[in-house]
Amino acid sequence: MPQDAPPAILTPHLCRRYSSLIWYCLDADLTKSALFYAERYFVLDPKNHDARHLYATALLQANQPHSAHRLVNLPPDARCTGCVDLIAKCCMKLGRHRQAREALETCLRDHTYVPSQSMNSRTARSFPDEAILCCHAGTTALKGNLHESAAMSFRQALALNPMLWEAFEGLCAIGDIPPIENLFPVRSLPVRRSGDGVASTSVPVATGAGFFTPDAGNGGNLFRGWKPMDAPAGPRDSIGTNDSSFYGEPSFQGRTRASRSQPTTLAVQPPAVRPLSSADEAGPVTKKLRSTVRQRTAPPSSTAADTHLKPSKSAGTVSVASGSGPTDDRTKSSKARARPALTIANIFSSYGRPAQNTAASSRSHVVGLGKPTTGAAARRSSRLQSGGSKIAKVTKLDPSTVRDRRRAVAKTRSQSHDSGAEEDPGGVEQPAFVPTSPLAQNAHTESSPPPSGTWTAEQEQAAQEAYEVELADYHIYEVMRKFASAARAMALYDCRLCLEELETLPAQHKRSASVMAMLGKAHYELGQYPEAERAFEAARNLEPYRLWDMEVYSTLLWHLQRNVRLSFLAQELLSTDPKSPQAWIAVGNCFSLQKEKTQALTCFRRAAQLDPTCAYAYTLSGHESIDEDLSKAINFFQSALRADARHYNAWYGLGTCYMRMSKLRLADYHYKKASQIHPQNAVLLGCVGVVRERYGELDKALELFNSAIEYSPENALVRYHRAKILIAMKKYTEAVQDLEHLRDTSPEESNVLFQLARVYRLMGEQEKFAQLLAEVRDVAPKSAGKIRKLVETVADVGEEVMDEG
């Protein structure tokens, strides 16, 4: 499980990251993505004008000027000039040109206004990157019913940029949704770096070209530069920065630019690195020359003086000039070697600093130059460390050692020379290197720590800055993952899981209109109509001019028989946008509730004309025509499936048409297709069970009805059909339990009372049978003929008399 994130606080870094991401989506014409992130930004702090401006801009681009105008139309003492400018844009979109001119004049009178962060100057790309192109390709393929191509394009877009919400919604529309862990892997909570124990680790730097900001070096693609590498596991796997510290320490075999901030000290040399000389041309050295002494660490220096670097005329020769003595020339490379590019920070180290570890020393040699730069100084310091001059040292050695050394020197053809400076015969230690210049002391950049292992104030600030950026990216990514989990569950019609995922959202996001609308749809699909009604009402209160998802809300009011509320909703939607299909669907539902089928069908057709991809308009047209013309209804349902192949209501409608035409095979096929799309729908499972009952497969039908009741225990229709199957299977006791439950929940339903009376007669309980027949006469006086036929029927006949209702 991922580690719990701290509570989301609207920090400046979080504001910048949201702003960059929203503008990235707006520039790419990804309106749904921009709206999603703009709403997430706005709900964190509704008083933040920057978030308000971005949300209004996204709504305006999504052709929702009423919602955008309401968002920025604050009281005069609370609005800013940026709000007034957006009011002018909304008024121009709504055709209120006089109000737009007044707003623009108000903007002109304010010369001291400073635009908010999101409204400042920015750089926009004229050509979209690869991820955006893949997302647009998937959208067009989806509209053309090329589902395989659309799914491939959407997956490719998410692989390049996982923050493209529009690509994820496209996968949800197709129904081919991989697990969230595969699309959006879990990221660890960022950890703030400190100066303790990280002296050799690069300090993270906030470069500004982070996760949401296109970088000039990667062609504007936010994710093209990211490649998985064999980096050590740690908290740097965040989406915040794009700097080199993301990948850990550079390899010692890699060819990397020399850093001026890397200090060079007399550390122990790795065995694989040795000074280059002309011996490389003559083959390997047979004997080691003072190997144990040469690799010994030099003691700290005891004097200080300014130094400077003098390149000699011969290639590969470096002269180190001291302020108090002659130079010491050491030839380091052969004729075939090119002159290395040396820097001051790679040559000198500060006086009195302790030696760095082996990794740091090797990095300063191999990464910086490709060869060690302190070989000559190491030889000299080794001799000085022995405590005497060269002549005194030779006299102390035995003759065999002297001969071996001379033989080895001749064999390697070394070209090194001793310096002309005289060495103290008393064995006083001389400094191997004099202190560095002020330039070398200040050469440490933010990407490398100082040699002493202690951080400066600038590096501490840089580490804090990088941590804040990573934390902001982590919050955005985690919120997006939670919404993706809920949206995936909703797209797969796993409504209970969707409700659980919505409960895990932060408190600020739970109070948003989109979350309330998703909550209402989940309850609606579960058949929990009162809970769905409350959720949609909350969404309408948060966003009164909202059009999205209102077709579902109008159908919900139709099921609840809310005539007045449905009429009011239809009028409001028409006044908001008379060219929206949601408004005409609401009007059609209003007419359908009043039994005016001709007017309802006209409204549904108008909705389909305004949006030919609105499958729900065709489906409702088919349901209005199913009682009058089955062929016409079939055409409407097929048109709905051409617009959306996963619209299970259309599959259900086709199954109902074929069931009325007694085409059981076709009805069974279409009911099963609808049940595959929505496997937890009790009504669809009940319809498949009815077909199995018609085929005489009572056991399979009973299993389907049992599953349907598990998903929806309060579904009266499914329970009624199960009771009838139990009666046919002569399981009277279980049938009585279902019918008594229905009698308690629906006491005025005559069909339930009639079936219960029939069961009691089959069980031989004549008193209860007579009592229930009297109740049926009171509830449904027109059923006297059916009651008479039931009384005349022999008790052991199992043929059904009552209408199946």
TIDREN-510282 format. One line per 4 residues: number of its first residue (from 1); for each residue x negated, y, z of C-alpha. Coordinates in steps of 0.2 Angstrom, whole numbers, padded with zeros to 4 digits. Each point is the difference from the previous one (the first is absolute). Layout:
// TIDREN-510282
NUM> X,Y,Z  ...
This chain:
// TIDREN-510282
1> 0000,0000,0000  -0007,0018,-0004  -0005,0010,0015  0013,0013,0005
5> -0003,0017,-0006  0000,0015,0011  0016,0011,-0001  0000,0010,-0016
9> -0004,0018,0003  0000,0013,-0014  -0018,0004,0000  -0008,0011,-0013
13> -0008,-0015,-0008  0016,-0009,-0001  0008,0016,-0008  -0014,0000,-0013
17> 0002,-0018,-0004  0018,0001,-0002  -0001,0015,-0011  -0013,-0007,-0011
21> 0010,-0016,-0003  0016,0009,-0003  -0007,0012,-0013  -0009,-0015,-0008
25> 0017,-0009,-0003  0009,0016,-0005  -0014,0004,-0013  0002,-0018,-0007
29> 0019,0002,-0001  0002,-0014,0013  0015,0009,0008  0006,-0015,0011
33> -0017,-0002,0007  -0002,0019,0004  0017,0000,0008  -0004,-0015,0011
37> -0016,0008,0007  0007,0017,0001  0014,-0006,0011  -0012,-0010,0011
41> -0010,0017,0001  0015,0010,0004  0008,-0011,0014  -0017,0001,0010
45> 0003,0019,0003  0016,0008,-0008  -0007,0017,0006  -0015,-0002,-0011
49> 0002,0012,-0015  -0013,-0009,-0010  0009,-0017,0001  0017,0009,-0003
53> -0007,0008,-0016  -0007,-0016,-0006  0017,-0009,0003  0010,0013,-0008
57> -0012,0000,-0015  0002,-0019,-0002  0019,0001,0002  0000,0014,-0013
61> -0010,-0011,-0012  0012,-0014,0003  0014,0011,-0006  0008,0002,0017
65> 0001,0019,0001  0014,0000,0013  -0010,-0010,0013  -0016,0010,-0004
69> 0010,0017,0002  0007,-0006,0017  -0018,-0005,0006  -0007,0017,-0003
73> 0015,0011,0003  -0005,0004,0018  0006,0015,0010  -0009,0016,-0005
77> -0011,0000,0016  -0006,-0018,-0003  -0003,0000,-0019  -0017,0005,-0008
81> -0003,0007,-0017  -0004,-0017,-0006  0017,-0006,0005  0008,0015,-0009
85> -0010,-0004,-0016  0007,-0018,0001  0017,0007,0003  -0002,0010,-0017
89> -0005,-0016,-0009  0015,-0009,0007  0012,0014,-0005  -0006,0000,-0017
93> 0002,-0019,-0001  0018,0003,0006  0004,0014,-0011  0001,0013,0013
97> -0011,0013,-0009  0005,0015,0011  -0005,-0009,0016  -0016,-0005,-0008
101> -0004,0018,-0005  0003,0006,0018  -0012,-0014,0006  -0013,0005,-0012
105> 0001,0018,0005  -0002,-0005,0018  -0016,-0010,-0005  -0007,0016,-0009
109> 0002,0011,0015  -0011,-0012,0011  -0018,0004,-0004  -0007,-0007,0016
113> 0006,-0018,-0002  -0013,-0014,-0001  0007,-0016,-0008  0000,-0016,0010
117> -0013,-0013,-0002  0010,-0010,-0013  0004,0015,-0011  -0018,0006,-0002
121> -0010,-0002,-0016  -0004,-0018,-0004  -0008,-0010,-0015  0012,-0010,-0010
125> -0005,-0013,-0013  0007,0002,-0017  0000,-0018,-0004  0006,-0013,0013
129> -0012,-0014,0007  0002,-0018,-0004  0011,-0004,0015  0013,0013,-0005
133> 0000,-0007,-0018  0003,-0017,0006  0014,0006,0011  0008,0009,-0014
137> -0002,-0015,-0011  0009,-0011,0012  0014,0012,0002  0003,0000,-0019
141> -0001,-0019,-0001  0012,-0002,0014  0013,0011,-0009  -0003,-0010,-0016
145> 0004,-0016,0010  -0018,-0006,-0002  -0002,-0006,0018  -0016,-0010,-0002
149> -0009,0014,-0008  0007,0012,0013  -0005,-0011,0014  -0018,-0001,-0007
153> -0001,0019,-0002  0006,0003,0017  -0012,-0012,0008  -0014,0007,-0009
157> 0005,0018,0005  0001,-0005,0019  -0017,-0009,-0002  -0008,0017,-0006
161> 0010,0011,0012  0010,-0009,0014  0008,0017,0005  0011,0001,-0016
165> 0017,-0003,0008  0009,0000,-0017  -0010,-0015,-0006  0006,-0010,0016
169> 0018,0005,-0003  -0002,-0006,-0018  -0005,-0017,0007  0015,0000,0012
173> 0012,0004,-0015  -0007,-0015,-0009  0001,-0012,0015  -0018,-0006,-0002
177> -0008,0006,0016  -0016,-0007,0007  -0002,-0001,0019  -0004,0017,0007
181> -0016,-0007,0007  -0006,-0003,-0018  0005,0017,-0007  -0005,0010,0015
185> -0013,-0009,0011  0000,0004,0018  -0013,0013,0005  -0008,0002,0017
189> 0002,0016,0010  -0015,0012,-0003  -0013,0001,0014  -0009,0016,0004
193> -0019,-0001,-0002  -0011,0006,0014  -0018,0003,0001  -0003,-0015,0012
197> -0009,-0014,-0009  0003,0006,-0018  -0017,0008,-0003  -0002,-0010,-0016
201> 0018,0001,-0006  0005,0013,-0012  0012,0013,0008  0017,0001,-0010
205> 0002,0016,-0009  0017,0008,-0005  -0004,0004,-0018  0018,0006,-0005
209> 0000,-0012,-0014  0009,-0013,0010  0014,-0012,-0003  0013,0012,-0007
213> -0011,0013,-0008  -0007,-0004,-0018  -0019,0001,-0001  -0008,0007,-0015
217> -0012,-0015,-0001  0013,-0013,-0003  0010,0007,-0013  0014,0006,0012
221> 0004,-0018,0005  0002,-0001,0019  -0005,-0018,0000  -0011,-0003,-0014
225> -0016,0002,0010  0006,-0012,0013  -0008,-0017,-0001  0000,-0014,0013
229> -0018,-0003,0005  -0009,-0011,0013  0001,0013,0013  0000,-0004,0019
233> 0017,-0001,0007  0005,0015,0011  0012,0015,0001  -0007,0008,-0016
237> 0012,-0010,-0011  0012,0015,0001  0007,0009,-0014  -0006,0017,0005
241> -0017,0004,-0008  -0009,-0005,-0015  -0017,0003,0005  -0015,-0012,0001
245> 0002,-0004,0018  0015,-0010,-0005  -0011,-0014,-0006  -0012,-0001,0014
249> -0019,0001,-0001  -0008,-0001,-0017  -0008,-0016,-0005  -0019,0000,0001
253> -0001,-0007,-0018  0010,0014,-0007  -0006,0015,-0009  0007,0015,0009
257> -0004,0018,0000  -0013,0006,0013  0008,0010,0014  -0008,0015,0008
261> 0007,-0004,0016  -0008,-0017,0003  -0015,0001,0011  -0016,-0010,-0003
265> -0009,-0006,0016  -0014,-0012,0003  0011,-0015,0003  -0004,-0018,-0003
269> 0000,-0004,-0018  0009,-0015,-0007  -0011,-0014,-0006  0007,0001,-0018
273> -0006,0018,-0002  -0018,0005,-0002  -0010,0015,-0007  -0001,-0001,-0019
277> -0018,0001,-0006  -0010,-0006,-0015  0000,-0017,0008  0017,-0003,-0008
281> -0009,-0001,-0017  -0013,-0013,0007  0012,-0012,0008  0004,-0003,0018
285> -0011,0003,0014  -0008,-0015,0008  -0003,0007,0017  0009,0012,0010
289> -0009,0016,0004  0003,0006,0018  0018,-0006,-0002  0003,-0001,0018
293> -0007,0017,0003  0008,0009,-0015  0017,-0005,0005  -0002,0006,0017
297> 0011,0015,0006  -0009,0016,0002  0001,0009,0016  0008,0017,0001
301> -0010,0015,-0005  -0007,0013,0012  -0002,0015,-0011  0011,0011,-0011
305> -0004,0010,-0016  0008,0005,-0016  -0002,-0012,-0015  0003,0001,-0018
309> 0000,-0012,-0015  -0013,0001,-0014  0002,-0012,-0015  -0017,-0004,-0006
313> -0005,-0001,-0019  -0001,-0019,-0001  0016,-0009,-0001  0006,-0008,0016
317> -0012,0010,0011  0007,0011,0014  -0010,0012,0011  0005,0004,0017
321> -0008,0017,0006  -0001,0004,0018  -0002,0017,0007  -0015,-0005,0010
325> -0011,-0011,-0011  -0004,-0007,-0018  0012,-0011,-0010  0001,-0019,0000
329> 0003,-0006,-0018  0007,-0018,-0001  0004,-0008,-0017  0016,-0010,0001
333> 0004,-0007,-0018  -0008,-0007,-0015  -0001,0008,-0017  0016,-0009,-0006
337> 0010,0007,0014  0010,0017,-0002  -0002,0014,0013  0013,-0002,0013
341> 0012,0015,0004  -0005,0004,0018  0010,0011,0012  -0006,0008,0016
345> 0013,-0009,0011  -0007,-0017,-0007  -0018,0005,0003  0000,0008,0017
349> 0007,-0004,0017  0002,0012,0015  -0013,0000,0013  0004,-0010,0016
353> 0015,-0010,-0008  0001,-0018,0004  -0002,-0013,-0014  0016,-0005,-0009
357> 0006,-0018,-0002  -0006,-0011,-0014  0016,0003,-0010  -0001,0019,0000
361> -0019,-0001,-0004  0003,-0012,-0015  0014,0011,-0006  -0011,0016,0000
365> -0013,-0010,-0010  0009,-0011,-0012  0016,0010,-0003  -0009,0017,-0001
369> -0015,-0004,-0011  -0001,-0018,-0004  -0017,-0001,0009  -0005,0005,0018
373> -0007,0017,0001  -0009,-0002,0017  -0012,-0014,-0005  -0016,0012,0000
377> 0005,0008,0016  0003,-0017,0008  -0017,-0006,-0004  -0008,0016,0007
381> 0010,-0001,0016  -0004,-0018,0002  -0019,0004,0000  0003,0015,0011
385> 0010,-0011,0012  -0015,-0012,0002  -0008,0014,0010  -0016,0004,-0010
389> -0008,0005,-0016  -0003,-0011,-0015  -0019,-0002,0004  0004,-0005,0018
393> 0013,-0012,-0006  -0012,-0009,-0012  -0013,-0002,0013  0013,-0009,0011
397> 0004,-0013,-0013  -0010,-0016,-0003  -0009,-0002,-0017  0012,-0013,-0006
401> 0015,0012,0002  -0009,0013,-0009  -0004,-0011,-0015  0017,-0006,-0001
405> 0007,0018,0000  -0012,0006,-0014  0004,-0015,-0010  0019,0003,0001
409> -0003,0018,-0004  -0010,-0004,-0016  0013,-0012,-0005  0015,0012,0001
413> -0010,0014,-0008  0008,0013,0012  -0002,0018,-0005  0004,0007,0017
417> -0013,0012,0008  -0003,0006,0017  0003,0018,0003  -0014,0013,0003
421> 0007,0004,0017  -0012,-0005,0014  0008,-0011,0014  -0003,0002,0018
425> -0012,-0013,0006  0007,0000,0017  0015,-0009,-0005  0013,0014,0002
429> 0016,-0004,-0010  0004,0012,-0014  0018,0003,-0006  0004,-0011,-0015
433> 0012,0013,-0007  0002,0018,0006  0017,0007,0004  0012,0003,-0015
437> 0004,0017,-0006  0017,0009,0004  0007,-0006,-0016  -0003,-0018,0004
441> 0007,0002,0017  0016,0007,-0007  0001,-0012,-0014  0012,-0012,0008
445> 0017,0001,-0008  0017,-0006,0006  -0002,-0017,-0008  -0015,-0005,0010
449> -0003,0001,0019  -0015,0009,0007  -0015,-0011,0004  0002,0002,0019
453> 0017,-0009,0000  0010,0015,0007  0013,0009,-0011  0000,0018,-0003
457> 0016,0011,0002  0002,0000,-0019  0000,-0019,-0001  0012,-0002,0015
461> 0012,0012,-0009  -0002,-0009,-0016  0003,-0017,0008  0016,0007,0009
465> 0005,0008,-0017  -0002,-0017,-0009  0010,-0009,0014  0014,0012,-0001
469> 0001,-0003,-0019  0000,-0018,0002  0013,0000,0014  0011,0011,-0011
473> -0001,-0012,-0015  0003,-0015,0012  0016,0008,0006  0007,0003,-0018
477> -0005,-0017,-0005  0008,-0009,0015  0016,0010,-0002  0000,-0005,-0019
481> -0002,-0018,0005  0014,0000,0012  0012,0008,-0013  -0006,-0012,-0013
485> 0004,-0015,0011  0018,0006,0003  0002,0004,-0018  -0006,-0017,-0005
489> 0012,-0008,0012  0014,0011,-0007  -0004,-0004,-0018  0000,-0019,0004
493> 0017,0003,0010  -0008,-0007,0016  0010,0013,0009  -0004,-0006,0018
497> -0018,0001,-0004  0002,0018,-0007  0009,0005,0016  -0014,-0007,0010
501> -0013,0009,-0010  0009,0017,0001  -0001,-0002,0019  -0019,0000,-0001
505> -0001,0017,-0008  -0006,0015,0010  0014,0010,0009  -0002,0015,-0012
509> 0003,-0010,-0016  0015,-0009,0007  0009,0017,0000  -0002,0002,-0018
513> 0014,-0001,-0013  -0008,-0013,-0011  -0002,-0012,0016  0018,0003,0004
517> 0006,-0004,-0017  -0011,-0016,-0001  0008,-0005,0017  0017,0003,-0007
521> -0003,-0011,-0015  -0007,-0014,0011  0015,0000,0011  0012,0001,-0015
525> -0008,-0015,-0008  0002,-0009,0016  0018,0004,0000  -0002,0011,0016
529> 0011,0014,-0006  0002,0010,0015  -0019,0001,0003  -0003,0004,-0018
533> 0013,0014,0001  -0009,0008,0015  -0017,-0001,-0009  0006,0008,-0016
537> 0009,0014,0010  -0017,0003,0009  -0009,0001,-0017  0014,0013,-0006
541> -0003,0010,0015  -0019,0001,-0002  0002,0003,-0019  0017,0007,-0004
545> -0004,0002,-0019  -0007,-0018,-0002  0006,-0009,-0015  -0011,-0016,0000
549> 0009,-0015,0008  0017,0009,0001  0007,-0013,-0012  -0002,-0013,0013
553> 0007,0011,0013  0016,0003,-0011  0002,-0019,-0002  -0002,-0002,0019
557> 0014,0013,0003  0011,-0010,-0013  -0002,-0016,0010  0004,0009,0016
561> 0015,0008,-0008  -0006,0017,0005  0011,0010,-0013  -0003,0017,0007
565> -0019,-0001,0003  -0002,-0008,-0017  0010,0014,-0008  -0011,0013,0009
569> -0016,-0008,-0005  0005,-0001,-0018  0004,0019,0000  -0017,0004,0008
573> -0010,-0010,-0012  0009,0008,-0015  -0003,0017,0007  -0019,-0004,0003
577> -0003,-0008,-0017  0014,-0003,-0012  -0012,-0009,-0012  -0005,-0013,0012
581> 0006,-0018,-0001  0002,-0001,0019  0013,0013,0000  0011,-0008,-0014
585> -0002,-0017,0009  0007,0008,0016  0014,0007,-0010  0004,-0016,-0008
589> 0000,-0009,0017  0012,0013,0006  0012,-0004,-0014  -0002,-0018,0002
593> 0005,0001,0018  0016,0008,-0005  0003,-0014,-0013  -0002,0012,-0015
597> -0010,-0012,-0010  0000,0009,-0016  -0007,0016,0008  -0013,-0010,0009
601> -0006,-0009,-0016  -0001,0017,-0008  -0011,0007,0014  -0011,-0016,-0001
605> -0003,0002,-0018  -0005,0018,0002  -0013,-0005,0012  -0007,-0013,-0012
609> 0000,0014,-0013  -0010,0011,0011  -0013,-0013,0004  0000,-0015,-0011
613> -0012,-0009,0012  0013,0000,0014  0005,-0018,0002  0012,0004,0014
617> 0011,0010,-0011  0002,-0015,-0012  0003,-0012,0014  0014,0011,0008
621> 0008,0002,-0018  0000,-0019,-0001  0008,-0002,0017  0014,0012,-0005
625> 0003,-0009,-0016  0000,-0018,0007  0018,-0001,0004  0006,0006,-0017
629> -0013,-0005,-0013  -0013,-0014,0004  -0009,0002,-0017  -0002,0019,0003
633> -0006,-0003,0018  -0013,-0013,-0007  -0007,0013,-0012  -0002,0013,0014
637> -0009,-0013,0012  -0011,-0005,-0015  -0004,0019,-0003  -0005,0002,0019
641> -0012,-0015,-0001  -0008,0008,-0016  -0003,0015,0011  -0006,-0009,0015
645> -0003,-0019,0000  0000,-0001,0019  0017,0008,0003  0008,-0015,0009
649> 0017,0009,0000  0001,-0003,-0019  -0005,-0018,0001  0014,-0002,0013
653> 0012,0009,-0011  -0004,-0012,-0015  0002,-0015,0012  0017,0006,0005
657> 0006,0003,-0018  -0005,-0018,-0005  0007,-0007,0016  0017,0008,-0005
661> -0002,-0007,-0017  -0003,-0017,0008  -0017,-0002,-0008  -0008,-0007,0016
665> -0017,-0004,-0008  -0003,0019,-0005  0007,0006,0016  -0011,-0011,0010
669> -0015,0006,-0010  0004,0018,0003  0004,-0002,0018  -0017,-0009,0003
673> -0009,0014,-0009  0008,0013,0011  -0004,-0011,0015  -0018,-0001,-0005
677> -0002,0019,-0001  0009,0002,0017  -0003,-0016,0009  0007,0006,0017
681> 0017,0006,-0007  0014,-0010,0008  0013,0004,-0013  -0012,-0006,-0014
685> -0003,-0016,0009  0018,-0002,0003  0004,0002,-0019  -0013,-0014,-0004
689> 0009,-0011,0014  0017,0003,-0008  -0007,-0006,-0017  -0007,-0016,0009
693> 0017,-0002,0008  0008,0000,-0018  -0012,-0013,-0005  0006,-0011,0015
697> -0017,0001,0008  0007,0005,0017  -0016,-0005,0010  -0011,0013,-0010
701> 0014,0013,0001  0000,-0002,0019  -0019,0002,0001  0001,0016,-0010
705> 0014,0007,0011  -0009,-0004,0015  -0015,0009,-0006  0011,0015,-0005
709> 0007,0001,0018  -0018,-0001,0007  -0004,0016,-0010  0016,0009,0003
713> 0010,-0007,0015  0014,0013,-0001  0004,-0003,-0018  0018,-0005,0000
717> 0001,-0006,-0018  -0014,-0012,0001  0007,-0007,0017  0017,-0002,-0008
721> -0007,-0010,-0014  -0010,-0011,0011  0016,-0003,0010  0009,-0006,-0015
725> -0014,-0012,-0005  0000,-0007,0018  0019,-0003,-0002  -0003,-0009,-0016
729> -0014,-0011,0008  0013,-0003,0015  -0011,0008,0012  0015,0009,0009
733> -0009,0004,0016  -0013,0010,-0008  0012,0008,-0012  0011,0006,0015
737> -0015,0008,0008  -0004,0011,-0016  0019,0004,-0002  0002,0005,0018
741> -0015,0011,-0002  0008,0008,-0015  0016,0002,0009  -0008,0010,0014
745> -0009,0012,-0012  0014,0001,-0013  0016,-0003,0009  0011,0007,-0014
749> -0007,-0011,-0014  0014,-0012,-0006  -0012,-0012,-0009  -0009,-0003,0016
753> 0016,-0004,0010  0007,-0011,-0014  -0016,-0010,-0001  -0001,-0002,0019
757> 0019,-0006,0001  -0004,-0012,-0014  -0015,-0007,0010  0011,-0002,0016
761> 0013,-0009,-0009  -0013,-0012,-0007  -0007,-0003,0018  0018,-0003,0005
765> 0002,0015,0012  0018,0005,-0005  0002,0013,0013  -0014,0011,-0006
769> 0005,-0004,-0018  0017,0008,0003  -0007,0014,0010  -0012,0005,-0014
773> 0013,-0001,-0013  0010,0013,0009  -0015,0011,0001  -0002,-0002,-0019
777> 0018,0005,-0003  -0002,0016,0010  -0017,0005,-0008  0005,-0005,-0018
781> 0019,-0001,-0003  -0003,-0004,-0018  -0008,-0016,0004  0016,-0009,0004
785> -0001,-0011,-0015  -0017,-0006,0004  0005,-0004,0018  0015,-0010,-0006
789> -0011,-0010,-0012  -0012,-0003,0014  0013,-0006,0012  0007,-0012,-0014
793> -0017,-0007,-0003  -0005,-0017,0007  -0012,0002,0014  -0014,-0011,-0007
797> -0001,0008,-0017  -0016,0010,-0001  0005,0010,-0015  -0001,0019,0002
801> 0016,0010,0000  -0006,0018,0004  -0007,0012,-0012  -0019,-0001,0001
805> 0000,0019,0003
